[in-house]
Amino acid sequence: MEYWSHPQILEGKIIGCVVTFLDISERKRWALEIADREAHLRRVIDNTLGFIGVLDSQGVLREANQTALMAGGVDRADVIGRPFWECYWWSHDQQVVKDLKAAIATALQGDVIRYDVEVRMAGDSRLMIDFMLAPVKDAHGKVTHLIPSGIDISERKWVE
């Protein structure tokens, strides 16, 4: 239940009170269901082999899966809320940063971007990944977010 009370005042004195009770059971059930869905989605994303994130329309990292954080040796606080190109994985090479900025700008126009790139990982090591930026559009076709993802292709590159 949700409860409100509003005093009734006459000539500066409280003469009564209007009390309202509202059954919020359905709202609470929906909130719990949404929280359960979000927790389930987080578990699924965190247990993938690939690196996955969410960028806003300004290129700021809003989410990153645990796989990407652990591989990079970074905490959420180190990267969440920062422009993606300033994050640890990319900041080792100015050309990599320049290419990423260009890729984000193109993806924000609605194009899927995919290329191989070397990123920095924990202990300042390097890893070749197959990197992709996928736009997420709203019901009107406007790009609202980008989903960056990457998978380790070091073995494939070694064979090549």
Summary of the structure (lengths in Angstrom):
residues: 160
radius of gyration: 23.6
end to end distance: 64.5
largest distance: 88.4
contacts: 413
relative contact order: 0.12
helix: 37%
strand: 39%
